């Protein structure tokens, strides 16, 4: 698949991108992933959304750009240096709540309402705590992950972990799944409740 069109990035995107470069943070999601997130979020008015792995907020700005005024986003990251960029950018946006925390611990302790969309861009919620994370989705809720195509910086043995994850997710009976060879590789799942 080849992307032929990108929408205009959110207004916060250029500043976050430059701030990311300034601290040599190169793990942000690609614009095509952000565009997808914006589109999916826009389908869930008054939605509740969870981002696991805020980073500097590159994906966060796409998520918020698709959210309506009554939607809410919880975003988690354990690195205060990168998270501070996102926090500063969105400090006046009451729809967003950032948590500087270990996502695994947060997932273990969370007892709140389920989510309409979860973007898992960290180890917890993707390679660990997966059943817990999927269990936090509402019926018709989306689960999105990226970084599924081989990368030069992957440690030895990581490809096998990715292969196992893909196999597991494709065989989840209560989800419909699509996988795209776009950017670093994207999977989109929707919970059917069947």
Backbone bond lengths (Angstrom), bond angles and torsions (degrees), N, CA, C in turn:
res aa  C-N    CA-C-N  psi(-1)  N-CA   C-N-CA  omega(-1)  CA-C   N-CA-C  phi
1 X - - - 1.440 - - 1.522 108.64 -
2 X 1.325 115.87 139.25 1.457 119.54 179.16 1.520 109.29 -127.90
3 X 1.307 115.93 126.40 1.457 120.90 179.55 1.518 109.71 -73.53
4 X 1.323 115.76 130.98 1.458 119.57 179.79 1.524 112.21 -114.14
5 X 1.328 117.58 -9.34 1.460 120.04 -176.81 1.525 109.75 -146.33
6 X 1.305 116.00 134.90 1.459 121.76 171.76 1.515 108.03 -123.90
7 X 1.323 118.02 135.26 1.461 118.71 173.84 1.523 109.93 -70.91
8 X 1.290 115.45 167.06 1.463 120.19 176.35 1.522 109.10 -61.79
9 X 1.328 117.93 129.88 1.465 119.19 179.45 1.521 111.54 -62.22
10 X 1.327 116.50 155.72 1.470 119.54 175.17 1.526 110.99 -58.17
11 X 1.323 116.46 155.94 1.465 120.08 -174.69 1.531 112.26 -62.19
12 X 1.335 118.01 -27.15 1.468 120.58 -179.40 1.534 112.59 -77.46
13 X 1.330 116.21 -18.00 1.464 120.50 -170.26 1.533 113.75 -57.50
14 X 1.345 120.30 -50.26 1.474 118.99 -176.89 1.524 113.46 -58.51
15 X 1.328 117.58 -41.64 1.469 119.99 -179.88 1.525 111.91 -66.88
16 X 1.334 116.40 -40.59 1.468 119.48 177.98 1.528 109.84 -66.06
17 X 1.312 116.56 -40.77 1.468 120.91 179.40 1.526 110.66 -60.15
18 X 1.324 117.25 -45.64 1.467 120.93 179.87 1.529 111.34 -67.16
19 X 1.323 116.85 -41.52 1.465 119.84 177.81 1.524 110.99 -63.95
20 X 1.320 116.98 -34.44 1.473 121.50 176.94 1.520 110.54 -64.77
21 X 1.322 115.81 -42.57 1.475 119.77 177.68 1.522 110.76 -63.51
22 X 1.322 116.69 -39.13 1.468 121.08 -178.16 1.534 112.56 -60.53
23 X 1.326 116.76 -31.07 1.473 119.36 179.25 1.538 111.37 -105.27
24 X 1.327 116.14 12.63 1.477 122.36 178.45 1.524 111.96 58.81
25 X 1.335 116.33 36.99 1.462 120.95 175.19 1.520 107.86 -90.83
26 X 1.326 116.11 114.58 1.469 120.21 -174.65 1.521 112.25 -121.83
27 X 1.315 117.16 25.08 1.455 119.77 -176.48 1.528 113.09 -109.01
28 X 1.310 117.16 17.17 1.458 120.17 179.44 1.512 111.85 -72.65
29 X 1.317 115.95 153.64 1.460 121.18 178.78 1.522 110.70 -71.47
30 X 1.319 115.53 148.60 1.460 122.32 -179.35 1.530 110.80 -68.02
31 X 1.339 117.69 153.20 1.468 120.52 179.03 1.528 114.04 -55.10
32 X 1.327 117.90 -34.98 1.470 118.67 179.88 1.528 110.82 -64.56
33 X 1.329 117.14 -33.50 1.467 120.51 175.58 1.526 109.49 -69.65
34 X 1.324 116.14 -42.64 1.455 120.00 176.93 1.518 112.36 -59.46
35 X 1.314 116.25 -42.93 1.460 120.73 178.50 1.522 111.26 -61.27
36 X 1.328 116.23 -40.82 1.461 120.89 177.00 1.530 110.40 -63.17
37 X 1.329 116.93 -45.41 1.458 120.51 178.97 1.531 111.07 -59.07
38 X 1.317 116.28 -45.14 1.467 120.42 179.03 1.529 110.90 -58.08
39 X 1.320 116.30 -44.09 1.463 121.11 -178.57 1.522 111.30 -63.90
40 X 1.335 116.63 -45.73 1.460 120.05 -178.31 1.528 111.54 -67.06
41 X 1.328 116.95 -41.33 1.462 121.23 178.56 1.529 110.63 -62.37
42 X 1.316 116.86 -38.06 1.465 120.83 -178.86 1.531 111.77 -64.23
43 X 1.340 116.89 -19.52 1.467 120.18 179.41 1.529 112.19 -82.03
44 X 1.339 117.42 -1.79 1.462 121.56 -175.27 1.537 110.48 -123.88
45 X 1.335 117.98 75.33 1.467 118.95 178.29 1.525 110.83 -60.89
46 X 1.330 115.36 145.82 1.466 122.53 -175.55 1.523 110.77 55.00
47 X 1.324 115.61 34.47 1.451 121.28 -174.55 1.511 114.16 -79.78
48 X 1.342 113.52 160.51 1.465 122.66 173.25 1.517 106.61 -116.16
49 X 1.334 116.29 124.77 1.453 121.59 -172.77 1.521 110.97 -127.89
50 X 1.337 115.26 148.37 1.458 121.85 179.92 1.520 108.94 -129.11
51 X 1.325 115.89 128.23 1.454 122.57 174.55 1.524 107.59 -115.37
52 X 1.325 116.18 119.94 1.462 121.04 179.00 1.524 107.18 -105.25
53 X 1.318 116.33 105.66 1.461 122.32 -174.86 1.515 110.82 104.05
54 X 1.326 116.23 73.01 1.470 121.88 -178.41 1.520 111.91 -63.93
55 X 1.344 116.12 -40.91 1.456 118.88 -169.33 1.515 109.27 60.72
56 X 1.320 116.77 -136.82 1.464 121.40 179.39 1.528 112.76 -88.94
57 X 1.328 116.86 -5.52 1.464 120.10 177.01 1.509 115.27 104.89
58 X 1.333 117.74 13.99 1.465 119.12 179.79 1.530 111.52 -62.01
59 X 1.333 117.01 -46.78 1.468 118.70 177.00 1.526 110.71 -72.79
60 X 1.327 116.42 -32.51 1.462 120.65 179.93 1.522 111.26 -56.74
61 X 1.332 116.81 -40.73 1.469 118.39 -177.44 1.533 111.65 -67.52
62 X 1.332 116.76 -31.89 1.467 119.16 175.45 1.526 110.10 -70.49
63 X 1.335 116.75 -42.16 1.461 120.21 178.53 1.525 110.71 -59.39
64 X 1.327 117.13 -49.50 1.464 119.80 -177.76 1.523 111.50 -66.53
65 X 1.331 116.85 -30.10 1.465 120.33 179.44 1.530 111.51 -66.45
66 X 1.329 116.39 -27.46 1.459 119.85 178.06 1.514 114.28 -91.33
67 X 1.329 117.15 -12.14 1.462 121.27 -175.93 1.525 111.86 -79.36
68 X 1.327 115.58 143.77 1.457 119.06 173.57 1.542 108.98 -84.22
69 X 1.331 117.88 171.98 1.470 120.20 -174.73 1.528 114.84 -62.59
70 X 1.325 118.11 -20.48 1.463 121.03 -177.61 1.530 112.68 -97.63
71 X 1.310 118.58 0.09 1.462 121.98 -179.90 1.522 111.09 -81.96
72 X 1.341 115.85 161.31 1.460 122.13 -178.93 1.527 109.36 -134.48
73 X 1.331 116.12 140.61 1.462 123.00 177.24 1.520 109.25 -124.98
74 X 1.332 115.96 128.76 1.462 122.27 168.36 1.518 106.24 -104.95
75 X 1.335 116.77 129.45 1.467 121.15 -177.84 1.523 109.19 -129.14
76 X 1.346 115.50 130.86 1.461 122.55 -173.01 1.518 111.70 -117.56
77 X 1.322 116.47 137.79 1.465 121.65 170.08 1.525 108.58 -156.52
78 X 1.329 116.29 150.29 1.473 119.71 -178.58 1.522 113.11 -103.04
79 X 1.341 117.64 3.87 1.463 121.27 -178.37 1.528 109.46 -108.94
80 X 1.328 118.09 103.79 1.471 119.66 -176.39 1.524 113.50 -62.46
81 X 1.321 117.84 -28.55 1.472 120.27 -178.64 1.521 111.05 -65.09
82 X 1.320 117.21 -50.09 1.467 119.03 -179.40 1.526 110.76 -73.96
83 X 1.326 116.30 -38.77 1.463 119.91 -178.33 1.525 111.79 -62.49
84 X 1.331 117.41 -30.92 1.465 120.27 -178.18 1.531 112.01 -61.18
85 X 1.330 116.93 -30.14 1.474 119.84 177.78 1.519 109.86 -66.15
86 X 1.328 116.69 -45.52 1.466 120.37 178.32 1.529 110.73 -65.39
87 X 1.326 116.43 -43.29 1.466 119.66 -179.28 1.522 111.80 -60.65
88 X 1.324 116.24 -42.51 1.468 120.17 179.10 1.524 110.79 -65.08
89 X 1.324 115.89 -41.26 1.468 120.40 -177.96 1.526 111.70 -63.89
90 X 1.317 116.88 -40.27 1.464 120.81 -172.35 1.532 112.96 -108.85
91 X 1.335 117.28 21.60 1.463 119.95 -175.01 1.529 113.43 -61.71
92 X 1.323 117.61 -23.82 1.468 120.05 -179.78 1.527 112.82 -99.41
93 X 1.327 117.63 3.22 1.464 121.43 -178.62 1.529 108.72 -96.70
94 X 1.319 116.59 102.10 1.469 121.26 -175.84 1.524 112.65 -70.77
95 X 1.325 117.38 -8.39 1.472 120.00 178.78 1.517 112.09 -77.21
96 X 1.344 117.87 -14.20 1.460 122.18 -172.52 1.519 110.50 -113.14
97 X 1.345 115.46 132.09 1.468 121.40 174.72 1.525 107.90 -122.42
98 X 1.332 116.10 117.57 1.464 121.38 178.70 1.527 109.39 -96.05
99 X 1.320 115.10 143.42 1.461 121.24 176.18 1.521 108.12 -130.31
100 X 1.329 115.84 118.02 1.464 120.33 173.38 1.522 106.29 -87.25
101 X 1.318 115.11 99.54 1.452 120.49 -170.12 1.519 110.24 -158.58
102 X 1.295 115.38 164.13 1.455 121.22 170.03 1.526 107.50 -75.52
103 X 1.321 116.92 118.12 1.468 120.29 -174.71 1.521 111.95 -62.82
104 X 1.318 117.50 -34.10 1.464 120.09 178.11 1.526 110.26 -61.04
105 X 1.320 116.59 -45.07 1.463 120.68 178.94 1.522 110.68 -65.18
106 X 1.336 116.48 -41.67 1.461 120.84 179.07 1.526 110.28 -60.70
107 X 1.338 116.81 -45.78 1.461 120.32 179.60 1.524 111.31 -63.44
108 X 1.328 117.10 -37.08 1.469 120.66 178.02 1.521 111.98 -63.88
109 X 1.335 116.71 -33.41 1.462 121.17 -173.05 1.524 114.82 -98.94
110 X 1.327 118.29 -12.69 1.465 120.81 -173.41 1.528 111.01 -67.93
111 X 1.316 116.14 128.72 1.467 122.33 179.57 1.532 111.53 -127.31
112 X 1.327 117.36 15.93 1.458 120.75 -174.73 1.516 113.40 -86.23
113 X 1.313 114.46 -166.00 1.471 122.46 -177.53 1.526 110.65 -69.16
114 X 1.339 117.24 154.84 1.470 120.62 178.76 1.530 111.64 -73.00
115 X 1.322 114.94 173.71 1.465 121.87 -172.76 1.527 111.80 -116.51
116 X 1.335 113.92 151.89 1.463 121.23 175.81 1.524 112.03 -84.98
117 X 1.328 117.16 -22.26 1.465 122.09 179.16 1.520 108.36 -155.93
118 X 1.329 115.23 136.68 1.465 121.85 173.70 1.513 108.11 -126.59
119 X 1.327 115.43 123.51 1.462 121.34 172.84 1.517 106.79 -105.67
120 X 1.326 116.35 109.70 1.467 121.94 -177.13 1.522 108.80 -100.98
121 X 1.328 115.66 104.24 1.462 121.88 -177.15 1.529 110.34 -122.35
122 X 1.332 115.03 38.10 1.463 121.90 178.43 1.528 107.06 -149.79
123 X 1.316 116.30 171.25 1.464 120.13 -179.64 1.527 111.91 -60.16
124 X 1.349 118.76 -53.66 1.466 118.41 174.83 1.528 110.00 -66.21
125 X 1.295 115.43 138.93 1.462 119.78 -177.38 1.510 113.13 92.12
126 X 1.328 115.22 -10.50 1.466 120.26 179.25 1.529 109.61 -128.02
127 X 1.310 117.05 -63.66 1.469 120.99 -179.10 1.523 112.88 -96.05
128 X 1.306 117.29 -17.92 1.461 121.88 172.21 1.526 107.45 -134.38
129 X 1.329 116.22 159.96 1.461 121.42 178.67 1.531 112.05 56.93
130 X 1.316 116.16 30.34 1.466 120.14 -174.98 1.528 111.79 -70.67
131 X 1.316 117.26 -47.57 1.468 118.85 179.67 1.526 111.25 -62.57
132 X 1.336 116.59 -38.62 1.464 119.84 176.80 1.527 110.25 -60.85
133 X 1.317 115.83 -44.23 1.466 120.52 -177.78 1.522 111.07 -65.25
134 X 1.318 116.95 -47.99 1.466 120.16 179.29 1.524 110.90 -62.41
135 X 1.327 116.05 -31.26 1.457 120.49 177.92 1.520 113.62 -69.08
136 X 1.331 117.70 -14.52 1.466 121.45 178.56 1.523 113.56 -86.98
137 X 1.344 116.39 0.09 1.462 120.09 179.93 1.527 111.60 -87.03
138 X 1.317 115.73 140.62 1.455 121.11 168.27 1.530 109.13 -71.73
139 X 1.315 117.24 160.28 1.450 120.35 168.40 1.526 108.57 -59.35
140 X 1.316 116.58 135.80 1.473 125.44 -174.31 1.526 111.82 74.82
141 X 1.339 117.22 10.16 1.460 120.56 175.92 1.514 111.77 -81.85
142 X 1.321 115.88 152.37 1.464 123.10 -178.36 1.525 111.41 -99.25
143 X 1.322 115.53 141.06 1.469 123.67 169.78 1.518 106.52 -120.81
144 X 1.334 117.35 124.49 1.467 121.92 -176.46 1.520 109.32 -127.97
145 X 1.340 115.38 134.34 1.463 121.93 172.99 1.526 108.36 -134.66
146 X 1.327 115.80 156.50 1.458 120.51 172.63 1.525 108.97 -131.68
147 X 1.324 116.94 -166.40 1.470 122.89 -178.37 1.528 111.93 64.31
148 X 1.322 115.88 47.19 1.458 121.42 -179.49 1.526 113.75 -105.07
149 X 1.320 117.46 -12.81 1.464 121.36 177.01 1.524 109.30 -92.51
150 X 1.336 118.05 148.48 1.474 120.94 -177.03 1.525 112.37 -54.54
151 X 1.338 115.08 136.13 1.460 122.36 179.24 1.530 109.08 -122.85
152 X 1.323 116.25 147.04 1.472 121.20 -179.37 1.524 112.83 -61.72
153 X 1.325 117.18 -28.51 1.466 120.03 -174.75 1.532 113.22 -91.95
154 X 1.325 118.19 6.69 1.458 119.98 179.40 1.515 110.58 -69.27
155 X 1.327 117.73 137.04 1.464 119.68 175.50 1.528 110.70 -72.46
156 X 1.304 115.69 161.90 1.457 121.17 178.94 1.532 109.28 -58.03
157 X 1.314 116.35 133.66 1.454 122.14 178.83 1.514 114.91 91.59
158 X 1.339 117.68 -9.99 1.469 119.07 -177.16 1.532 111.51 -70.16
159 X 1.320 117.73 -33.55 1.467 120.24 179.69 1.533 111.07 -57.43
160 X 1.326 116.61 -39.81 1.461 120.18 179.02 1.528 111.20 -64.34
161 X 1.328 116.29 -37.65 1.470 120.22 177.69 1.533 110.49 -64.99
162 X 1.322 116.10 -41.33 1.468 120.18 178.08 1.522 110.06 -64.93
163 X 1.318 116.95 -44.45 1.470 120.50 179.04 1.525 111.14 -59.15
164 X 1.335 116.41 -43.97 1.467 120.74 179.43 1.526 111.10 -63.57
165 X 1.340 116.11 -41.15 1.460 120.66 178.96 1.528 110.70 -62.35
166 X 1.313 116.77 -48.38 1.467 120.98 -179.59 1.521 110.45 -59.17
167 X 1.329 116.31 -45.96 1.467 120.79 -179.86 1.535 110.13 -60.16
168 X 1.328 116.26 -46.59 1.459 120.68 -179.52 1.527 111.23 -60.02
169 X 1.322 116.91 -46.71 1.461 120.60 -176.29 1.525 111.98 -68.44
170 X 1.308 117.63 -37.32 1.469 119.93 178.87 1.528 112.14 -65.93
171 X 1.315 117.23 -19.05 1.463 120.48 -177.47 1.533 113.00 -106.00
172 X 1.327 117.47 11.94 1.463 120.40 175.04 1.528 108.62 -73.06
173 X 1.321 116.89 119.12 1.463 121.22 -172.46 1.525 113.70 -72.23
174 X 1.309 118.22 -24.78 1.460 120.54 -176.69 1.530 112.79 -98.57
175 X 1.338 116.37 21.75 1.460 121.69 179.06 1.529 110.26 -136.10
176 X 1.321 115.40 149.37 1.470 122.48 167.11 1.521 106.19 -104.92
177 X 1.333 116.38 133.10 1.465 121.26 -169.16 1.517 111.75 -126.62
178 X 1.326 115.70 139.61 1.468 122.45 169.88 1.522 108.30 -130.29
179 X 1.329 116.00 139.39 1.458 121.34 177.85 1.522 108.45 -122.07
180 X 1.343 115.71 132.58 1.460 121.53 -176.42 1.525 109.85 -120.81
181 X 1.316 116.91 132.77 1.467 121.20 174.24 1.524 108.99 -86.42
182 X 1.301 114.96 61.03 1.460 123.75 -177.07 1.519 107.15 -118.07
183 X 1.320 117.18 140.50 1.468 121.72 -178.28 1.530 108.42 54.13
184 X 1.338 117.83 -120.79 1.480 120.54 -179.89 1.522 111.69 -95.11
185 X 1.311 117.20 12.12 1.461 121.77 -178.42 1.506 110.14 96.24
186 X 1.327 116.69 124.10 1.452 122.24 -173.70 1.526 109.51 -128.61
187 X 1.321 116.11 140.82 1.455 121.30 170.54 1.515 108.76 -123.23
188 X 1.331 114.70 135.14 1.461 122.21 177.83 1.522 106.71 -121.46
189 X 1.308 115.86 128.85 1.457 121.16 177.31 1.520 108.93 -127.32
190 X 1.327 115.87 146.32 1.458 120.67 174.33 1.521 107.93 -126.29
191 X 1.318 115.45 133.98 1.461 121.56 -177.47 1.518 110.11 -79.65
192 X 1.320 116.57 123.52 1.460 120.56 -176.67 1.517 112.20 -92.28
193 X 1.323 117.65 -25.32 1.452 120.07 -177.13 1.510 113.82 76.53
194 X 1.326 116.89 9.03 1.474 120.76 179.46 1.515 111.45 -85.86
